[in-house]
Amino acid sequence: MARHVARRSNSIAGGLPQWIQPQLTELVDEAPDGPQWLHEIKFDGYRMHARLDRSAVRLLTRTGLDWTHKYPAIAAAVSSLAARQAYLDGELCGIGPDGITSFSMIQLASDAGNAAGLAFFLFDLLYLDGEDITGMPLTERKARLAVLLANVSPPLQYSDHQAGHGRAFFAKACALSVEGIVSKRIDAPIRPAIAACGGR
């Protein structure tokens, strides 16, 4: 399944956001080609934001619910990042023996209160140490994210991407039986709808 990111019209203002409504995807018939696009694996899990504020972490669902208490190992890993403040976008996943993300695995881990084996794939960085970076091109945000995650270990994982070659990347994803791919403009800023914003 090929998807690309839908654009929104609002922008972040002020300090570290309390919660940002995630920028969502829309289904398209085929993956776009060309050097202006990058492509990521679409993971089969829970869309999750991580808000880090001076070692205090909140894990927020796509509707703004605070699920930090469900995933203490994930929260602890985020709190160890080399940043005072950060707002990260990713997908919380269970991973099967074949290395492919499994929605049923994350449901079972959540229901059983045993989330130690989950992985948090991070694919975007929206705010870092007092700087709103949502207006930066996606490639610059991902470069900063890669630096931030350079020395981390599981359960945090950097979600890498393929620049260009969207159709070939989609074909490979299908061959591996993954959920699909997400295609994004390399120069695109984040334009989410803001539910609440504030900072200390």
C-alpha positions in Angstrom: 0.0 0.0 0.0 1.5 3.3 -1.1 0.8 6.4 0.9 1.9 10.0 0.9 1.7 12.6 3.6 -1.2 14.9 3.5 -0.4 18.6 4.0 -2.0 20.8 6.7 -2.3 24.5 7.0 -1.3 25.4 10.5 2.2 25.8 12.1 3.6 25.5 15.6 4.1 28.7 17.7 5.6 29.3 21.1 7.5 26.8 23.3 7.6 23.0 23.6 4.2 21.8 22.4 2.0 19.9 24.9 0.6 17.8 22.0 0.6 18.1 18.2 -2.0 16.5 16.1 -0.1 14.1 13.9 0.2 14.8 10.2 -1.6 11.9 8.5 -1.2 10.1 5.2 -3.6 9.5 2.3 -3.8 6.4 0.2 -2.6 6.8 -3.4 -2.6 4.3 -6.3 1.2 4.2 -6.8 4.4 5.5 -5.1 5.7 8.7 -6.6 9.0 8.7 -8.3 11.7 11.4 -8.6 14.4 12.9 -6.5 12.0 15.2 -4.7 10.5 12.3 -2.7 11.8 10.0 0.0 10.2 6.8 1.1 10.0 5.0 4.4 8.7 1.6 5.5 5.1 1.8 6.9 5.1 0.1 10.2 2.2 -1.8 11.6 1.8 -0.4 15.1 0.6 2.5 17.2 1.4 6.0 16.0 3.1 7.7 19.0 4.6 11.0 19.9 7.3 11.4 22.5 7.5 14.6 24.4 10.8 15.1 26.4 11.1 18.0 28.8 14.1 18.0 31.0 14.0 14.2 31.5 10.2 14.1 32.0 8.7 12.1 29.2 5.1 11.7 27.9 4.1 9.2 25.3 1.1 10.5 23.4 -1.3 8.8 21.1 -2.5 10.2 17.8 -5.6 11.5 19.6 -3.5 13.1 22.5 -4.0 10.4 25.1 -1.1 10.0 27.6 0.0 6.3 27.5 3.3 6.8 29.3 2.2 4.5 32.1 1.7 1.6 29.6 5.3 1.7 28.2 7.8 2.6 31.0 10.7 1.1 29.1 10.1 3.2 26.1 9.7 6.3 28.3 12.9 5.6 30.1 14.8 5.2 26.8 13.5 8.6 25.5 14.5 10.2 28.8 18.1 9.1 28.2 18.4 11.1 24.9 21.1 13.8 24.8 18.6 16.6 24.7 16.9 18.9 27.2 13.7 19.2 25.2 12.5 17.3 22.2 9.3 16.3 20.4 9.5 13.2 18.3 7.2 11.4 16.0 7.2 7.6 15.5 5.5 4.3 15.6 5.4 1.9 18.5 5.6 -1.7 17.2 5.9 -5.3 18.1 8.4 -7.2 15.9 7.9 -10.8 14.8 10.6 -13.4 14.4 10.9 -12.5 10.7 11.7 -8.9 11.6 8.4 -7.6 10.4 6.2 -5.4 12.6 3.1 -7.1 13.9 0.0 -5.2 15.1 -1.2 -8.3 17.0 2.1 -8.5 18.9 1.8 -4.9 20.2 -1.8 -5.5 21.2 -0.8 -8.6 23.1 2.1 -6.8 24.8 -0.1 -3.9 25.8 -3.0 -6.1 27.0 -0.6 -8.2 29.1 1.3 -5.2 30.5 4.5 -6.7 29.1 5.8 -4.1 26.7 9.5 -4.8 27.3 9.9 -6.4 23.8 8.5 -3.5 21.8 10.4 -1.1 19.6 9.8 2.6 19.0 10.7 3.5 15.4 11.3 7.3 15.2 10.9 9.0 11.8 10.6 12.7 12.5 11.8 15.4 14.9 9.6 18.5 15.4 11.2 20.4 18.3 14.7 20.3 19.8 16.2 22.2 22.7 14.2 25.4 22.4 13.9 25.4 18.6 10.8 24.7 16.6 12.1 22.9 13.5 8.7 22.1 11.9 9.4 24.6 9.2 12.6 23.0 8.1 12.7 20.6 5.1 12.1 17.0 6.0 15.6 16.0 5.1 17.1 18.5 7.6 14.7 17.3 10.4 15.6 13.7 9.7 19.4 14.5 9.7 19.0 16.1 13.2 17.0 13.1 14.3 19.7 10.7 13.1 22.3 12.7 15.1 20.1 12.6 18.2 19.6 8.8 17.9 23.2 8.0 16.8 24.2 6.3 20.0 20.9 4.9 21.2 20.1 1.2 21.4 16.8 -0.7 21.4 13.9 -0.1 22.1 14.5 3.2 20.2 15.2 2.8 16.5 15.9 5.4 13.8 13.5 4.9 10.8 15.7 5.3 7.8 14.5 6.1 4.2 15.2 5.7 0.5 15.6 8.9 -1.5 13.9 8.5 -4.9 13.1 5.2 -6.7 9.7 5.1 -5.1 8.2 2.4 -7.3 11.2 0.1 -6.9 11.1 0.7 -3.2 7.4 -0.1 -3.1 8.0 -3.3 -5.1 10.6 -4.4 -2.7 8.4 -3.7 0.3 5.6 -5.8 -1.3 8.1 -8.6 -1.8 9.0 -8.5 1.9 5.3 -8.5 2.9 5.6 -5.4 5.0 2.6 -3.1 5.7 3.5 -0.7 2.9 5.5 2.5 2.4 5.0 6.2 3.2 6.3 8.7 0.6 7.1 12.3 1.6 8.4 15.4 -0.1 12.1 15.9 0.9 11.5 19.7 1.2 8.2 19.5 3.1 7.7 21.2 6.4 5.3 19.9 9.1 1.9 21.5 8.9 0.0 19.8 11.7 -3.1 21.1 13.5 -2.1 22.2 17.0 -4.3 21.1 19.9 -2.3 22.7 22.7 1.0 24.4 23.1 3.1 25.5 26.0 6.5 25.4 27.6 8.5 25.9 30.8 
